[in-house]
Amino acid sequence: MSNIITADYNGTQVFFQDDAYLNATAIAKHFNKLPNEWLRLESTQQYIDLLSKKLNVGKSDILKTTRGVNGGT
């Protein structure tokens, strides 16, 4: 099980896990967007592209979504 790490991003609490997962829902909310809207932004796509190249993994390895009451992006 991963430990939850809380960080402050411009007044918004963002939750990370020690295995590098972060809560994109909280980030999207900071910008008054839904996660799917945030994920469609060109700047987000560029970040995902760069991160996947840096880590030498596919984009599908970068994103994980979970539906339901305890869901998240």
C-alpha positions in Angstrom: 0.0 0.0 0.0 1.3 3.5 -0.9 1.7 6.3 1.6 -0.3 9.5 0.8 1.8 12.7 0.7 0.0 16.1 0.8 1.5 19.1 -0.8 0.2 22.7 -1.2 0.0 24.0 -4.8 -1.0 27.7 -4.8 -3.4 27.2 -1.9 -4.8 23.9 -3.2 -4.0 20.6 -1.4 -2.7 18.0 -3.9 -2.3 14.4 -2.9 0.6 12.3 -4.1 1.4 8.7 -3.4 5.0 7.6 -2.7 4.9 5.6 -5.9 4.6 8.9 -7.9 0.8 8.8 -8.5 -0.9 12.2 -8.0 -4.5 13.2 -7.7 -5.2 15.0 -11.0 -8.8 15.7 -9.9 -7.4 18.2 -7.3 -5.1 19.8 -9.9 -8.0 20.2 -12.4 -10.2 21.6 -9.6 -7.6 24.3 -8.9 -8.0 25.5 -12.5 -11.8 25.2 -12.4 -11.8 22.3 -14.7 -12.9 18.7 -14.7 -10.2 16.1 -15.0 -11.1 15.2 -18.5 -11.0 18.9 -19.5 -7.6 19.3 -17.8 -6.3 16.2 -19.6 -7.4 17.6 -23.0 -5.4 20.9 -22.5 -2.4 21.2 -24.9 -0.1 22.0 -22.0 -1.2 18.9 -20.2 -0.7 16.7 -23.3 2.8 18.2 -23.8 3.6 17.5 -20.1 2.5 13.9 -20.5 4.5 13.5 -23.7 7.6 14.8 -22.1 7.1 12.7 -19.0 6.5 9.5 -20.9 9.7 10.1 -23.0 11.7 10.9 -19.9 10.6 7.8 -18.1 10.7 5.7 -21.3 7.2 4.5 -20.9 4.0 4.7 -22.9 1.4 7.4 -22.2 -1.0 4.7 -21.0 1.5 4.0 -18.2 1.4 7.6 -17.1 -2.4 7.9 -16.6 -4.6 5.8 -14.3 -8.2 6.5 -13.8 -10.6 5.0 -11.2 -14.3 5.3 -11.3 -16.7 5.3 -8.4 -16.9 6.8 -4.9 -13.2 6.4 -4.3 -12.3 7.2 -7.9 -9.9 9.6 -9.2 -7.5 10.5 -12.0 
